Amino acid sequence: MLAIVIEALLALAVLMTTWFCVYVIYRLVTDKSG
């Protein structure tokens, strides 16, 4: 049971990190354009 929770937390952490990187890149691109 604990392994499932740990895997879920790791997956969530990776997902949040990915979206954060996408958001930062998006902000950089929009700042350059505008």
PyMOL Python script that loads the backbone (N, CA, C, O; Angstrom):
from pymol import cmd

cmd.read_pdbstr("""\
ATOM      1  N   MET A   1       0.835  -1.207   0.000  1.00  0.00           N
ATOM      2  CA  MET A   1       0.000   0.000   0.000  1.00  0.00           C
ATOM      3  C   MET A   1       0.869   1.256   0.000  1.00  0.00           C
ATOM      4  O   MET A   1       0.594   2.227  -0.705  1.00  0.00           O
ATOM      5  N   LEU A   2       1.933   1.209   0.817  1.00  0.00           N
ATOM      6  CA  LEU A   2       2.813   2.372   0.911  1.00  0.00           C
ATOM      7  C   LEU A   2       3.525   2.635  -0.417  1.00  0.00           C
ATOM      8  O   LEU A   2       3.745   3.785  -0.798  1.00  0.00           O
ATOM      9  N   ALA A   3       3.883   1.555  -1.114  1.00  0.00           N
ATOM     10  CA  ALA A   3       4.581   1.705  -2.395  1.00  0.00           C
ATOM     11  C   ALA A   3       3.697   2.434  -3.400  1.00  0.00           C
ATOM     12  O   ALA A   3       4.185   3.243  -4.190  1.00  0.00           O
ATOM     13  N   ILE A   4       2.398   2.149  -3.370  1.00  0.00           N
ATOM     14  CA  ILE A   4       1.473   2.803  -4.300  1.00  0.00           C
ATOM     15  C   ILE A   4       1.409   4.303  -4.008  1.00  0.00           C
ATOM     16  O   ILE A   4       1.386   5.126  -4.923  1.00  0.00           O
ATOM     17  N   VAL A   5       1.379   4.642  -2.715  1.00  0.00           N
ATOM     18  CA  VAL A   5       1.334   6.060  -2.323  1.00  0.00           C
ATOM     19  C   VAL A   5       2.605   6.774  -2.754  1.00  0.00           C
ATOM     20  O   VAL A   5       2.553   7.890  -3.271  1.00  0.00           O
ATOM     21  N   ILE A   6       3.754   6.126  -2.540  1.00  0.00           N
ATOM     22  CA  ILE A   6       5.035   6.731  -2.920  1.00  0.00           C
ATOM     23  C   ILE A   6       5.111   6.926  -4.436  1.00  0.00           C
ATOM     24  O   ILE A   6       5.562   7.968  -4.911  1.00  0.00           O
ATOM     25  N   GLU A   7       4.672   5.929  -5.182  1.00  0.00           N
ATOM     26  CA  GLU A   7       4.692   6.051  -6.645  1.00  0.00           C
ATOM     27  C   GLU A   7       3.766   7.169  -7.102  1.00  0.00           C
ATOM     28  O   GLU A   7       4.093   7.906  -8.032  1.00  0.00           O
ATOM     29  N   ALA A   8       2.617   7.298  -6.457  1.00  0.00           N
ATOM     30  CA  ALA A   8       1.673   8.358  -6.814  1.00  0.00           C
ATOM     31  C   ALA A   8       2.277   9.728  -6.523  1.00  0.00           C
ATOM     32  O   ALA A   8       2.136  10.653  -7.323  1.00  0.00           O
ATOM     33  N   LEU A   9       2.947   9.862  -5.386  1.00  0.00           N
ATOM     34  CA  LEU A   9       3.576  11.138  -5.037  1.00  0.00           C
ATOM     35  C   LEU A   9       4.699  11.470  -6.017  1.00  0.00           C
ATOM     36  O   LEU A   9       4.852  12.624  -6.417  1.00  0.00           O
ATOM     37  N   LEU A  10       5.480  10.471  -6.402  1.00  0.00           N
ATOM     38  CA  LEU A  10       6.564  10.697  -7.362  1.00  0.00           C
ATOM     39  C   LEU A  10       6.000  11.120  -8.716  1.00  0.00           C
ATOM     40  O   LEU A  10       6.519  12.035  -9.355  1.00  0.00           O
ATOM     41  N   ALA A  11       4.931  10.445  -9.147  1.00  0.00           N
ATOM     42  CA  ALA A  11       4.308  10.787 -10.423  1.00  0.00           C
ATOM     43  C   ALA A  11       3.762  12.208 -10.372  1.00  0.00           C
ATOM     44  O   ALA A  11       3.882  12.957 -11.341  1.00  0.00           O
ATOM     45  N   LEU A  12       3.162  12.579  -9.243  1.00  0.00           N
ATOM     46  CA  LEU A  12       2.611  13.928  -9.093  1.00  0.00           C
ATOM     47  C   LEU A  12       3.728  14.967  -9.103  1.00  0.00           C
ATOM     48  O   LEU A  12       3.583  16.032  -9.703  1.00  0.00           O
ATOM     49  N   ALA A  13       4.838  14.659  -8.441  1.00  0.00           N
ATOM     50  CA  ALA A  13       5.972  15.578  -8.404  1.00  0.00           C
ATOM     51  C   ALA A  13       6.545  15.794  -9.801  1.00  0.00           C
ATOM     52  O   ALA A  13       6.861  16.922 -10.180  1.00  0.00           O
ATOM     53  N   VAL A  14       6.677  14.703 -10.569  1.00  0.00           N
ATOM     54  CA  VAL A  14       7.189  14.812 -11.943  1.00  0.00           C
ATOM     55  C   VAL A  14       6.230  15.627 -12.797  1.00  0.00           C
ATOM     56  O   VAL A  14       6.651  16.464 -13.595  1.00  0.00           O
ATOM     57  N   LEU A  15       4.934  15.377 -12.622  1.00  0.00           N
ATOM     58  CA  LEU A  15       3.927  16.094 -13.404  1.00  0.00           C
ATOM     59  C   LEU A  15       3.957  17.588 -13.088  1.00  0.00           C
ATOM     60  O   LEU A  15       3.915  18.414 -14.000  1.00  0.00           O
ATOM     61  N   MET A  16       4.028  17.939 -11.812  1.00  0.00           N
ATOM     62  CA  MET A  16       4.064  19.344 -11.415  1.00  0.00           C
ATOM     63  C   MET A  16       5.336  20.014 -11.927  1.00  0.00           C
ATOM     64  O   MET A  16       5.297  21.159 -12.378  1.00  0.00           O
ATOM     65  N   THR A  17       6.475  19.298 -11.859  1.00  0.00           N
ATOM     66  CA  THR A  17       7.737  19.857 -12.356  1.00  0.00           C
ATOM     67  C   THR A  17       7.659  20.109 -13.856  1.00  0.00           C
ATOM     68  O   THR A  17       8.123  21.138 -14.347  1.00  0.00           O
ATOM     69  N   THR A  18       7.062  19.152 -14.584  1.00  0.00           N
ATOM     70  CA  THR A  18       6.923  19.303 -16.035  1.00  0.00           C
ATOM     71  C   THR A  18       6.062  20.510 -16.368  1.00  0.00           C
ATOM     72  O   THR A  18       6.433  21.318 -17.219  1.00  0.00           O
ATOM     73  N   TRP A  19       4.904  20.644 -15.700  1.00  0.00           N
ATOM     74  CA  TRP A  19       4.014  21.779 -15.965  1.00  0.00           C
ATOM     75  C   TRP A  19       4.672  23.093 -15.578  1.00  0.00           C
ATOM     76  O   TRP A  19       4.449  24.111 -16.233  1.00  0.00           O
ATOM     77  N   PHE A  20       5.496  23.086 -14.503  1.00  0.00           N
ATOM     78  CA  PHE A  20       6.188  24.300 -14.085  1.00  0.00           C
ATOM     79  C   PHE A  20       7.185  24.738 -15.157  1.00  0.00           C
ATOM     80  O   PHE A  20       7.289  25.925 -15.469  1.00  0.00           O
ATOM     81  N   CYS A  21       7.918  23.770 -15.719  1.00  0.00           N
ATOM     82  CA  CYS A  21       8.879  24.074 -16.784  1.00  0.00           C
ATOM     83  C   CYS A  21       8.157  24.612 -18.011  1.00  0.00           C
ATOM     84  O   CYS A  21       8.607  25.581 -18.622  1.00  0.00           O
ATOM     85  N   VAL A  22       7.039  23.989 -18.376  1.00  0.00           N
ATOM     86  CA  VAL A  22       6.256  24.446 -19.526  1.00  0.00           C
ATOM     87  C   VAL A  22       5.759  25.865 -19.284  1.00  0.00           C
ATOM     88  O   VAL A  22       5.781  26.694 -20.195  1.00  0.00           O
ATOM     89  N   TYR A  23       5.311  26.152 -18.063  1.00  0.00           N
ATOM     90  CA  TYR A  23       4.801  27.484 -17.724  1.00  0.00           C
ATOM     91  C   TYR A  23       5.906  28.531 -17.820  1.00  0.00           C
ATOM     92  O   TYR A  23       5.695  29.617 -18.361  1.00  0.00           O
ATOM     93  N   VAL A  24       7.090  28.198 -17.289  1.00  0.00           N
ATOM     94  CA  VAL A  24       8.215  29.139 -17.335  1.00  0.00           C
ATOM     95  C   VAL A  24       8.621  29.428 -18.775  1.00  0.00           C
ATOM     96  O   VAL A  24       8.838  30.583 -19.141  1.00  0.00           O
ATOM     97  N   ILE A  25       8.724  28.376 -19.597  1.00  0.00           N
ATOM     98  CA  ILE A  25       9.089  28.556 -21.006  1.00  0.00           C
ATOM     99  C   ILE A  25       8.023  29.389 -21.713  1.00  0.00           C
ATOM    100  O   ILE A  25       8.345  30.263 -22.518  1.00  0.00           O
ATOM    101  N   TYR A  26       6.754  29.114 -21.412  1.00  0.00           N
ATOM    102  CA  TYR A  26       5.650  29.869 -22.022  1.00  0.00           C
ATOM    103  C   TYR A  26       5.747  31.345 -21.657  1.00  0.00           C
ATOM    104  O   TYR A  26       5.552  32.209 -22.513  1.00  0.00           O
ATOM    105  N   ARG A  27       6.045  31.639 -20.404  1.00  0.00           N
ATOM    106  CA  ARG A  27       6.179  33.027 -19.968  1.00  0.00           C
ATOM    107  C   ARG A  27       7.354  33.704 -20.676  1.00  0.00           C
ATOM    108  O   ARG A  27       7.249  34.861 -21.083  1.00  0.00           O
ATOM    109  N   LEU A  28       8.474  32.985 -20.824  1.00  0.00           N
ATOM    110  CA  LEU A  28       9.644  33.558 -21.487  1.00  0.00           C
ATOM    111  C   LEU A  28       9.330  33.879 -22.949  1.00  0.00           C
ATOM    112  O   LEU A  28       9.704  34.941 -23.448  1.00  0.00           O
ATOM    113  N   VAL A  29       8.648  32.968 -23.628  1.00  0.00           N
ATOM    114  CA  VAL A  29       8.312  33.168 -25.039  1.00  0.00           C
ATOM    115  C   VAL A  29       7.346  34.335 -25.196  1.00  0.00           C
ATOM    116  O   VAL A  29       7.516  35.163 -26.091  1.00  0.00           O
ATOM    117  N   THR A  30       6.334  34.409 -24.335  1.00  0.00           N
ATOM    118  CA  THR A  30       5.350  35.485 -24.455  1.00  0.00           C
ATOM    119  C   THR A  30       5.981  36.827 -24.109  1.00  0.00           C
ATOM    120  O   THR A  30       5.604  37.849 -24.683  1.00  0.00           O
ATOM    121  N   ASP A  31       6.939  36.843 -23.176  1.00  0.00           N
ATOM    122  CA  ASP A  31       7.604  38.094 -22.831  1.00  0.00           C
ATOM    123  C   ASP A  31       8.450  38.592 -24.003  1.00  0.00           C
ATOM    124  O   ASP A  31       8.518  39.795 -24.254  1.00  0.00           O
ATOM    125  N   LYS A  32       9.093  37.668 -24.718  1.00  0.00           N
ATOM    126  CA  LYS A  32       9.893  38.057 -25.876  1.00  0.00           C
ATOM    127  C   LYS A  32       8.998  38.614 -26.982  1.00  0.00           C
ATOM    128  O   LYS A  32       9.333  39.616 -27.614  1.00  0.00           O
ATOM    129  N   SER A  33       7.858  37.958 -27.209  1.00  0.00           N
ATOM    130  CA  SER A  33       6.969  38.368 -28.291  1.00  0.00           C
ATOM    131  C   SER A  33       6.317  39.709 -27.970  1.00  0.00           C
ATOM    132  O   SER A  33       6.203  40.566 -28.847  1.00  0.00           O
ATOM    133  N   GLY A  34       5.888  39.900 -26.724  1.00  0.00           N
ATOM    134  CA  GLY A  34       5.145  41.087 -26.377  1.00  0.00           C
ATOM    135  C   GLY A  34       6.026  42.183 -25.860  1.00  0.00           C
ATOM    136  O   GLY A  34       5.536  43.261 -25.521  1.00  0.00           O
TER     137      GLY A  34
END
""", "prot")
cmd.dss("prot")
cmd.show_as("cartoon", "prot")
cmd.util.cbc("prot")
cmd.orient("prot")
